[in-house]
Amino acid sequence: MDKTYQQKKDALARSLEDLSAPFGKQMAVRAAGTDGFYFSLNASQSMLSASLIKLPILLCACEQASRNPGLFQNQVQFTDLEIVGGSGVLQILSGRTWSVRDLLALMINVSDNTATNLLIDYLGSDVIQNWIRKNGFTGTVLGRKLMDEAAESAGRRNRISAADACAMVERVMTMEGPFSDDVRRWFLHQQFRGKLPALFDELPCPVDVYNKTGEMEEVDHDAACFVCGEHRLTIAVLSEGVEDRQKVLAAIQTIGRKTADYLLSL
């Protein structure tokens, strides 16, 4: 390998270390590139997932759709009683019948919690958890539906690791099928862009970012694939228990900027 190329990889690894290590066990990072770049810090550590739990729900649905191509067109009906708060738009829209495809799109693109819960019911929580286990995602658990305070009080939590989140995003980027391009567009046009892509997202930049965030009290995550030309780098940055949110957001945003700069330099 070209020495200068190796130096660039080493410099990015040092940057990721310098930005994440000060948080200790409260931050986890996994990054892997098609050019051989690799970085891992606390990556197997399971953390509260927040909205990253939507990644295995999506992938489970996509696997089922690969066997049943009509799945995405199936209609799901629901009532006002099934609407939950938090992120999403179904709580303000009037429609009460949506296709599986549109619920998945809302779950990823605007992180809709009601759509997520409807999909958990439609697919089956046991089916999703079995998919997680079958695919070797040992740091991930679907313990409850979203905004379910009673389940949370009973100790049922959704969890994910940086290693699992990174692998799931990579799977999204490489999966094939008649719906795969649509799915990737949901990530590319993600409405929550304030973390890994924040420092360059509105600037003229040839780096595309396909991402999914997660956040709750003292939890901030982003899992993304950066694409520039022929190069692809998938990265997940998870944080839990950091009281100073601005500090952790600044670190995640700078990690994103360093990642984009690295790809631009190749």
C-alpha positions as CSV (number, residue, x, y, z in Angstrom):
1,M,0.0,0.0,0.0
2,D,1.1,3.5,-0.8
3,K,2.8,5.0,2.3
4,T,0.9,8.3,2.1
5,Y,-2.4,6.3,1.9
6,Q,-1.5,4.4,5.1
7,Q,-0.6,7.7,6.8
8,K,-4.1,9.0,6.0
9,K,-5.7,5.9,7.4
10,D,-3.5,6.2,10.5
11,A,-4.4,9.9,10.9
12,L,-8.1,9.2,10.8
13,A,-7.8,6.4,13.3
14,R,-5.9,8.8,15.7
15,S,-8.6,11.5,15.2
16,L,-11.3,9.0,16.1
17,E,-9.4,7.9,19.1
18,D,-8.7,11.4,20.3
19,L,-12.3,12.4,19.9
20,S,-14.0,9.4,21.5
21,A,-11.5,8.1,24.1
22,P,-12.1,11.1,26.5
23,F,-15.7,9.8,27.1
24,G,-14.4,6.4,28.3
25,K,-17.0,3.7,28.3
26,Q,-19.7,6.3,27.6
27,M,-18.9,6.4,23.9
28,A,-18.5,3.5,21.4
29,V,-17.3,3.6,17.8
30,R,-17.0,1.1,15.0
31,A,-15.8,2.2,11.6
32,A,-15.0,0.1,8.5
33,G,-14.2,1.1,5.0
34,T,-14.1,-0.6,1.6
35,D,-10.5,0.6,1.4
36,G,-9.6,-1.5,4.5
37,F,-9.8,1.3,7.1
38,Y,-10.9,-0.1,10.4
39,F,-11.4,1.4,13.9
40,S,-13.1,0.0,17.0
41,L,-13.5,1.4,20.5
42,N,-16.0,-0.2,23.0
43,A,-17.8,-1.5,19.9
44,S,-19.2,-4.7,21.5
45,Q,-20.6,-2.8,24.5
46,S,-24.4,-2.9,24.4
47,M,-26.1,0.5,25.0
48,L,-29.7,1.8,25.2
49,S,-30.6,1.9,21.5
50,A,-33.1,4.7,21.2
51,S,-34.2,4.9,17.6
52,L,-31.3,2.7,16.3
53,I,-33.6,-0.3,17.2
54,K,-35.4,0.6,14.0
55,L,-32.5,-0.8,12.0
56,P,-33.1,-4.5,12.8
57,I,-36.9,-4.0,12.3
58,L,-36.2,-2.7,8.8
59,L,-33.8,-5.4,7.9
60,C,-36.1,-8.1,9.2
61,A,-38.9,-6.7,7.0
62,C,-36.6,-6.6,4.0
63,E,-35.6,-10.2,4.5
64,Q,-39.3,-11.2,4.7
65,A,-40.0,-9.2,1.5
66,S,-37.2,-10.9,-0.3
67,R,-39.3,-14.1,0.1
68,N,-42.7,-12.4,-0.2
69,P,-42.3,-9.6,-2.8
70,G,-45.9,-8.4,-2.1
71,L,-45.1,-7.7,1.6
72,F,-44.3,-4.0,1.1
73,Q,-47.7,-3.4,-0.6
74,N,-49.7,-4.9,2.2
75,Q,-51.9,-2.5,4.1
76,V,-51.9,-1.9,7.8
77,Q,-54.9,-0.3,9.6
78,F,-54.7,1.3,13.0
79,T,-56.8,3.5,15.3
80,D,-56.1,6.7,17.3
81,L,-55.4,4.6,20.4
82,E,-52.3,3.2,18.7
83,I,-50.7,6.6,18.1
84,V,-47.7,7.4,20.3
85,G,-45.8,10.6,20.8
86,G,-42.1,11.4,20.2
87,S,-40.7,11.7,16.7
88,G,-42.8,11.1,13.6
89,V,-45.7,12.5,11.6
90,L,-48.5,9.9,11.8
91,Q,-49.6,11.6,15.0
92,I,-50.6,14.7,13.0
93,L,-51.8,13.1,9.8
94,S,-55.4,11.9,9.2
95,G,-54.7,8.6,7.4
96,R,-55.3,5.4,9.3
97,T,-54.3,2.9,6.6
98,W,-50.8,2.8,5.3
99,S,-48.7,0.3,3.3
100,V,-45.9,-1.6,5.0
101,R,-43.6,0.2,2.6
102,D,-44.7,3.6,3.7
103,L,-44.5,2.7,7.4
104,L,-41.0,1.5,6.9
105,A,-40.1,4.8,5.0
106,L,-41.6,6.9,7.8
107,M,-39.8,4.8,10.5
108,I,-36.4,5.5,8.9
109,N,-36.8,8.9,7.2
110,V,-38.6,10.7,10.0
111,S,-38.0,8.2,12.7
112,D,-41.8,7.8,13.2
113,N,-42.5,6.0,16.5
114,T,-46.1,5.1,15.7
115,A,-45.0,3.5,12.4
116,T,-42.3,1.6,14.3
117,N,-44.8,0.2,16.8
118,L,-47.2,-0.8,14.0
119,L,-44.4,-2.7,12.3
120,I,-43.4,-4.5,15.5
121,D,-47.0,-5.7,15.8
122,Y,-47.2,-6.5,12.1
123,L,-43.9,-8.5,11.9
124,G,-44.1,-9.8,15.5
125,S,-41.6,-8.9,18.2
126,D,-40.6,-12.5,18.6
127,V,-39.9,-12.8,14.9
128,I,-37.8,-9.6,15.0
129,Q,-35.8,-10.8,18.0
130,N,-35.3,-14.2,16.5
131,W,-34.0,-12.4,13.3
132,I,-31.6,-10.4,15.5
133,R,-30.3,-13.6,17.2
134,K,-30.1,-15.6,14.0
135,N,-28.0,-13.0,12.3
136,G,-25.5,-12.9,15.2
137,F,-26.2,-9.4,16.5
138,T,-25.4,-10.3,20.1
139,G,-25.4,-6.7,21.4
140,T,-29.0,-6.0,20.2
141,V,-32.2,-6.6,22.0
142,L,-35.8,-5.6,21.1
143,G,-37.3,-5.5,24.6
144,R,-40.4,-3.3,24.1
145,K,-42.3,-1.1,21.7
146,L,-41.4,2.6,21.6
147,M,-42.8,5.1,24.1
148,D,-44.0,2.2,26.3
149,E,-43.4,3.6,29.8
150,A,-44.9,0.6,31.6
151,A,-42.5,-1.8,29.8
152,E,-39.6,0.5,30.5
153,S,-40.5,0.7,34.2
154,A,-40.6,-3.1,34.2
155,G,-37.0,-3.1,33.0
156,R,-37.6,-4.1,29.4
157,R,-35.1,-2.1,27.3
158,N,-34.1,-1.9,23.7
159,R,-30.3,-2.2,23.3
160,I,-27.7,-2.1,20.5
161,S,-23.9,-2.0,20.1
162,A,-21.8,0.1,17.8
163,A,-20.6,-3.1,16.1
164,D,-24.1,-4.2,15.4
165,A,-25.3,-0.8,14.2
166,C,-22.3,-0.5,11.9
167,A,-22.9,-4.0,10.4
168,M,-26.7,-3.3,10.0
169,V,-26.0,-0.1,8.1
170,E,-23.5,-1.9,5.9
171,R,-26.1,-4.6,5.2
172,V,-28.6,-1.8,4.1
173,M,-25.9,-0.5,1.7
174,T,-25.2,-3.9,0.1
175,M,-28.5,-5.7,0.1
176,E,-30.2,-6.4,-3.2
177,G,-33.7,-6.7,-4.3
178,P,-36.4,-4.6,-6.1
179,F,-36.9,-2.4,-3.0
180,S,-33.2,-1.9,-2.0
181,D,-32.7,1.4,-3.8
182,D,-35.9,2.8,-2.3
183,V,-34.6,1.8,1.2
184,R,-31.3,3.4,0.7
185,R,-33.0,6.6,-0.4
186,W,-34.8,6.8,3.0
187,F,-31.3,6.9,4.6
188,L,-29.8,9.3,2.1
189,H,-32.7,11.8,2.6
190,Q,-32.8,11.3,6.3
191,Q,-34.5,14.2,8.1
192,F,-32.2,14.1,11.2
193,R,-28.8,15.4,10.0
194,G,-27.5,17.1,13.1
195,K,-24.9,14.6,14.0
196,L,-22.3,12.9,11.8
197,P,-23.1,14.9,8.6
198,A,-23.9,18.2,10.4
199,L,-20.7,20.2,9.7
200,F,-20.8,19.7,5.9
201,D,-24.4,18.6,5.0
202,E,-25.5,22.0,3.7
203,L,-22.2,22.7,1.8
204,P,-21.3,21.7,-1.7
205,C,-19.7,18.3,-0.9
206,P,-19.4,15.1,-3.0
207,V,-19.7,12.9,0.1
208,D,-23.2,11.3,0.5
209,V,-24.3,10.3,3.9
210,Y,-26.8,7.5,4.5
211,N,-27.6,7.7,8.2
212,K,-30.0,6.9,11.1
213,T,-29.8,8.7,14.4
214,G,-31.1,7.8,17.9
215,E,-31.5,10.0,20.9
216,M,-33.1,10.1,24.3
217,E,-32.1,11.5,27.7
218,E,-28.3,11.3,27.9
219,V,-28.2,9.1,24.8
220,D,-27.0,10.3,21.3
221,H,-26.2,7.9,18.5
222,D,-25.6,8.1,14.7
223,A,-24.9,5.2,12.4
224,A,-24.0,6.1,8.8
225,C,-22.4,5.1,5.6
226,F,-20.3,7.8,3.9
227,V,-19.9,7.4,0.2
228,C,-17.5,9.3,-2.0
229,G,-16.7,8.1,-5.5
230,E,-15.7,4.4,-5.4
231,H,-15.1,4.5,-1.6
232,R,-17.5,3.7,1.2
233,L,-17.0,4.0,4.9
234,T,-19.6,2.8,7.4
235,I,-19.4,4.2,11.0
236,A,-21.5,4.0,14.1
237,V,-20.9,6.4,17.1
238,L,-23.0,5.6,20.2
239,S,-23.0,7.6,23.5
240,E,-24.8,6.9,26.7
241,G,-24.7,8.6,30.1
242,V,-23.0,11.9,29.1
243,E,-24.6,14.8,30.9
244,D,-23.1,17.5,28.7
245,R,-25.0,16.9,25.4
246,Q,-23.3,19.7,23.6
247,K,-20.0,18.1,24.3
248,V,-21.0,14.8,22.9
249,L,-22.7,16.3,19.9
250,A,-19.6,18.3,19.0
251,A,-17.5,15.1,19.2
252,I,-19.9,13.2,16.9
253,Q,-20.1,16.1,14.4
254,T,-16.3,16.4,14.3
255,I,-15.9,12.7,13.8
256,G,-18.3,13.0,10.8
257,R,-16.2,15.9,9.4
258,K,-13.0,14.0,9.8
259,T,-14.5,11.0,8.1
260,A,-15.7,13.1,5.1
261,D,-12.3,14.8,4.9
262,Y,-10.6,11.4,4.8
263,L,-12.7,10.2,1.9
264,L,-12.2,13.5,0.1
265,S,-8.4,13.0,0.4
266,L,-8.3,9.6,-1.3
